[in-house]
Amino acid sequence: MTNDAVTPPAQRKSYKIEAVGRALNVLEALAEKPGLGVTALANEMGLTKSIVFRLLQTLEEAGYVHRDAERATFSLGYRVALLGERVGRDGALLHVAPQVMDELRDETGENVNLVIREGNYALALATREGLHAIRMFAQTGRKGPLHAGGGSMLLLAYAEPSILDRVLTSEMPSYTNHTITDPEQLSKILHRIRANGYNVALNDLDDGAFSIAAPIFNASGEVVAALSIAGAAVRLDEQRREVYIEAVKAAADKISAKLTLG
């Protein structure tokens, strides 16, 4: 098997997809010179008008390019702005959160998760593995439901009404005997989460597991993520429960403060 780390560059196999590279070049060209037409863009990139037209049509349908029908010119589309906002938001979180997550893991010995909402799902943006012999460790990039789990339900509790309505009116699968799938009951729990400012989940997503989560706010006061600790439910006695709640809230507040200060 060839190791690319030691293979001379001239001998390495290229996995480049030409069409993807051209599409990215189109976006870069429009970022530099918005308002170009097909002919001007083709000249700028050294490609045929036919190829550029097909690239533009594909990018336009996906929302990455906007076409001015009257002028027959093109500029960057709304999805580029959404990606930029997402990179800025998640990039800031990943910049300020790791040290706080390490401190929380060392303080509690439990798994630590940084969770964001992506559409109708919760996404583990970053994780820290706990120190206990028996670990329950979520992988970075793992997607989960919004109606079960400490961080997931907290994000649902603070989500905009359209997301709440969508989740509450859709089918909610049951993961354990403790998963809340009744919309009325779930609504009451979400109201309680908002009132308390944290969430404690027991056995609702994984049998034998607990999760305690608190919200992370940006400079505008919006909840952009949830910080949670998770572990085996047998370790969560009443005293440790209260200690963990305060620890998670304090850690989430610390990350919020860092985001607010920029």
N, C-alpha and C positions, 0 to 999 in steps of 0.2 A: 504493500500500500504506500502511495506517495505522500510524503509529509510536506505540505506547502510551506512550512516554516523553514525548511532547508532546501527546497527545490528552487533553482534559479528562476527569476521572474519570467524569462523567455520560454521556459518549459512548463509553466503552470497552466492548467486547463482553465479556460475562461467560462464562467457561468453567466456572463452578461446577456441580458435580454435586450436586444437592440431597440425594440419598440418602446420599452419602458424608459430606456435612456433618452430616447427622442422626446417622449412625453414630458419628462422632467426638464429637458432643455427648453421645451415650449414654455413651461411655467416660468423658468428663470428668465427667458427672453421677455415675457410679458411683465414680469416684475420690474425689469430694467426699463422697458419701453412700452407702457400700457397704451392701448388704442391702435395697435397695428392691425392691418388687414392680412388676408391670406398671402397675397403677393409679397408684401413687405416682409412678413414673417418668414416666408420661404427664402427670400433673398438673405435675410439676416442669418438664417440657420444653414443655408447652403443645401436646402432640400427642395424637392419638387413640390409644386402647389398641390398636387394630388395627395401626397403623403401628409403635408401639413394640414390640409382640409380634413382628412380622416382623423388625425390626431386631435384637432380642435373639436370636431364633432363628438368624439369619445369623451374628451374632458368636459365639454359643455353638458352632455347628458348626465355626467356624474357630479356636476356642480362646481367643478374646479376652474372652469372658464366661463365668463359671461360674454355673450354676443350682443352688440348694439346693432339691432336690425336695420335702423335707418342709415347708419354710417358704414355698416358692414365691417366693423372693427371688433377687436376682442380685448378683454382685460381679465384679470384674475377674478375667480368666482367666490361665492360666499363660503364654500367649503375650505378654501385656503385660509380664510379668516378664522373659521372654527378650529382648524388644526393649530393655527398660531395661538389662539386662546387656550387650547388644551395643553399645548407644550408649555406655555407660560405658567399655567395653573399647576399642572402635575410636576413640571420641572422645579418650580419653587418648593413644592411639597417635598420632593425627593432631595432637595438641597438642605432644607432645614430640619427634616424629621429624623434622619438616621441616628444622630447623637442622642436625641430624646428617646427614641425607641430602644437604643442600647441601654440607656439608663433605666428605663422602665423594666426591661427584661432582667437586668441585674438586680433591681430592687425587689421584684416579685418572683423571679424564677420561672415565670410563665411565658408562653408564646405571645408575641406582640405582632399585631397586624395593622397595617395602614390600608384602609378600604375606601374606595370611591364608588360613586354610582355611574354606571355606563348604560344609558337607556333604561331598560327594565331589569337590569341586573346589577349586582354588586361585584366589584372587581378588586382583588387583592393587589394593591399597587406595590407594596413592600412588606416583608415579613422578617421576624427574628425568631429563631428557634429557642424554646425554653431550656431551662437548665435541669429539669427533673428527669429521673430515669425513664418514666413513662411520659412520652410526649405526644401531643396531638398537633401536628404541624401542617398548616395550610401552605400551599405553594404560591409563590409570586405569580400573578397572571391568572390565578384560578377565578372563575366566574361562579356566582351563586345567586340564589333567589333573593328578592328583597323582603319577602314576608317571613323569613326565618334567619336566625343568627343575630348575634349582638350588634355588630357594626352595620349589617344589612338593614335590620329593622330600624335602627336609629336613622340611617340615611332616608329610609322611606318616611319616617315620622316628620322629617324636615323637608321632604320633597315638595315641589309645587303641586297644586291641586290636580293638574292633568295627569301627573304620574300616579298620585294616590288613587284617583278614579280608575285609571287603567288597571292598576294592580288589584284593587278591591272588586272590580267587576269581571276580572278574568279568572280562569281556573287556577287555584293555588294548590299545587301538589303537596302531599304529606310526606315528610322524610322520616319522622318518628311518630310515636303515639302522642307526643307533646307538641307537634307542629300545629300552629293556629291557622286554620283554613276558613273559619267563619268570618265573613266580612265585618259584621257588627262587633264581634268580640275583638277582632284585630284593630278596628277603629278605636275602641276604648283603650287598648294597649298603646297605640301610637300617640293618643292624646296624653296618656300618663308619661310616656317617654319625653315628650316635649315639656311637660310640666316639671319633671324631675331634672331634665338636662343630662340624662344618662340612660343606659339600658342594661339590664341584666337578663341574659337568656340562659335557660337551662334545658338541655336535652332536646331542643326543638329542631336542630339541624343535624346533630350527631348525638346518638345515645351515649350517655356517660360523660358529656362535655358541657362546660359552661363558657360563657363569653360575656365580658363586661366592656361596654363601649361608651365613649364620650365624643361630642362633636368638635370638629376643628373649623374655625371661622376664618374667613378672609377679611381684608381691610374694609369691605363693604358690609360686613356682618352676615354674610351668607355662609351656610354650612357647605364646605367643599369636600370634606372627608370625615371619616370616623376613625378614631384610634381605639383599638381594643386589645385586651389580653384574653387568652383562652387557654383552657387546660382541662384536666380531669375533674369532674364534678365532685368526686369524693374529697378533694382538697378544699372545697369551698364551704367552710363552716361559717357561722354568723360573724365571728370576729374578723376572719380573713376577708369576708365579703365586704365589710365596711372599709377595711384598710385598702382593699383593691379598688373600690369605687373612688375613694379619694385620690389614690395614686394615678389612676387613669385620667380622672378629671384634671388633675394638676398637670400631667404630661400633655394632655390635649390643649390646655390653656397655654402652656409654654410654646407649643408649636404655633398656635393661633397668634400669640404675641410676636413671634418671629416673622410670620407672614404679614402681620399688620405693619411692622416696622420696615418690611421690605428686605 
